[in-house]
Amino acid sequence: MTLELGDRLQRLRKGMGLSQEELAGLLGVSRQAVSKWETNQSVPELDNVLQLSRVLGVSADELLGNPARSPETPSPAAYCVRAGLARRVFTAGIAAALTGAALLAAELILLVFIKHAEIRSAIERGAGYWPETWQYARQFPMPLVFALTGAVLIAGAALAVYGLFLARRAARG
């Protein structure tokens, strides 16, 4: 840390167009103290670090070698929140898609049972019947039921994809 502090301090001082003597005057220390800091022979006290950061227009963290976090750089806590949200959205999407798939399978199975029950009833009544299952699927309310199930399936898949998008975005920062 001390090797870099002197170089940083000298670069910032020269960047502001200040001599060692002028900087020392602003801080209320000797020119020799500033020289020792810049040549890494000594380290400034905490109160001098704070004054240096104010005079040179940088944070104490930056002066000491810790780069300032830009507003665009999320904190680790923000990353955790985003990653958690992405995981929950993805899980909800998968759950909705699986629920839609299970409902669709149940509807198709029930449709076969409805067809067989209708055929038995038609035979007993001596009436005609449809031999194909899809013909029963076209009778109300089955198109509505299939449309709602399809909507649940599609919404679940879209939510899962959005969860993956959020996870990727959270990983990028």
C-alpha positions in Angstrom: 0.0 0.0 0.0 2.7 2.5 0.9 4.6 2.0 -2.4 1.5 3.0 -4.3 0.4 5.8 -2.0 3.4 8.0 -2.7 3.1 7.6 -6.4 -0.6 8.4 -6.3 -0.1 11.3 -4.0 2.6 12.8 -6.3 0.5 12.2 -9.5 -2.5 13.9 -7.9 -0.5 16.8 -6.6 1.2 17.4 -9.9 -2.2 17.0 -11.7 -3.5 19.9 -9.6 -0.4 22.0 -10.5 0.7 22.2 -6.8 4.3 22.1 -5.6 5.2 20.1 -2.5 5.5 23.4 -0.6 2.1 24.6 -1.7 0.5 21.3 -0.7 2.3 21.4 2.6 1.0 24.9 3.2 -2.6 23.8 2.5 -2.3 20.9 4.9 -0.3 22.7 7.6 2.6 20.3 7.5 6.2 20.7 6.4 7.4 20.3 2.8 9.7 17.5 4.0 6.6 15.6 5.3 5.0 15.8 1.9 8.3 14.7 0.3 8.6 11.7 2.7 5.0 10.7 1.8 5.7 10.9 -1.9 8.9 8.9 -1.6 7.2 6.3 0.6 9.6 7.0 3.5 6.6 7.6 5.7 2.8 7.4 5.7 0.5 10.4 6.5 -1.6 10.2 9.7 -5.3 9.6 9.3 -6.2 13.3 9.7 -3.7 14.2 7.0 -5.1 11.5 4.7 -8.6 13.1 5.1 -7.2 16.6 4.4 -5.3 15.3 1.4 -8.4 13.7 0.0 -10.3 17.0 0.4 -7.5 19.1 -1.1 -6.8 16.7 -4.0 -10.5 16.1 -4.7 -10.6 12.4 -4.3 -12.0 10.1 -1.7 -9.8 8.7 1.0 -10.4 5.3 -0.4 -9.1 6.3 -3.8 -6.1 8.0 -2.2 -5.3 4.8 -0.4 -5.6 2.7 -3.4 -9.2 1.4 -3.2 -11.0 2.4 -6.4 -14.2 4.2 -5.9 -17.3 2.3 -6.9 -19.0 4.0 -9.7 -22.8 4.5 -9.5 -23.1 1.9 -12.3 -21.2 -0.8 -10.3 -23.7 -2.6 -8.1 -22.7 -3.6 -4.6 -22.5 -7.3 -3.7 -25.7 -7.0 -1.8 -27.5 -5.6 -4.9 -26.1 -8.5 -7.0 -27.5 -10.9 -4.4 -30.9 -9.3 -4.5 -31.0 -9.4 -8.3 -29.8 -13.0 -8.5 -32.4 -14.0 -5.9 -35.1 -12.2 -7.9 -34.0 -13.9 -11.1 -34.0 -17.3 -9.3 -37.5 -16.7 -8.0 -38.8 -15.5 -11.3 -37.3 -18.6 -13.1 -38.7 -21.0 -10.5 -42.2 -19.4 -10.7 -42.0 -19.7 -14.5 -41.0 -23.3 -14.4 -43.7 -24.1 -11.9 -46.4 -22.3 -14.0 -45.2 -24.1 -17.2 -45.2 -27.5 -15.4 -48.7 -26.7 -14.0 -49.9 -25.9 -17.5 -48.4 -29.1 -18.9 -50.0 -31.2 -16.1 -53.4 -29.5 -16.7 -53.1 -30.2 -20.4 -52.3 -33.8 -19.9 -55.2 -34.2 -17.4 -57.5 -32.5 -19.9 -56.5 -34.8 -22.7 -57.0 -37.9 -20.5 -60.4 -36.6 -19.4 -61.3 -35.9 -23.0 -60.7 -39.6 -23.8 -63.0 -40.6 -20.9 -65.6 -38.1 -22.0 -65.5 -39.6 -25.5 -65.9 -43.1 -24.3 -68.8 -42.1 -21.9 -70.5 -40.2 -24.8 -70.1 -43.2 -27.1 -71.7 -45.6 -24.5 -74.5 -43.1 -23.9 -75.1 -42.7 -27.7 -75.2 -46.5 -28.2 -77.7 -46.9 -25.4 -79.9 -44.1 -26.8 -79.4 -45.4 -30.3 -78.0 -42.0 -31.4 -74.9 -41.2 -33.4 -71.6 -40.3 -32.0 -68.2 -38.9 -33.1 -65.5 -41.5 -33.4 -62.7 -39.0 -33.1 -61.6 -37.4 -29.8 -60.7 -34.1 -31.3 -64.4 -33.6 -32.3 -65.3 -33.6 -28.6 -62.5 -31.2 -27.9 -64.2 -28.6 -30.2 -67.4 -28.7 -28.0 -67.9 -25.9 -25.5 -66.3 -25.3 -22.9 -63.3 -27.4 -24.1 -61.8 -24.7 -26.4 -61.9 -22.2 -23.5 -60.3 -24.7 -21.2 -57.5 -25.5 -23.7 -57.0 -21.8 -24.4 -56.6 -21.0 -20.6 -54.2 -24.0 -20.2 -52.2 -22.9 -23.2 -52.0 -19.4 -21.7 -50.7 -20.8 -18.4 -48.1 -22.9 -20.3 -46.9 -20.0 -22.5 -46.9 -17.5 -19.6 -44.8 -20.0 -17.5 -42.3 -20.5 -20.3 -42.0 -16.7 -20.8 -41.5 -16.2 -17.1 -38.8 -18.8 -17.0 -37.0 -17.2 -20.0 -37.3 -13.8 -18.3 -35.8 -15.3 -15.2 -32.8 -16.5 -17.2 -32.5 -13.1 -18.7 -32.5 -11.5 -15.2 -29.9 -14.0 -14.0 -27.6 -13.2 -16.9 -28.1 -9.5 -16.4 -27.3 -9.9 -12.7 -24.2 -11.8 -13.5 -22.9 -9.0 -15.7 -23.5 -6.5 -13.0 
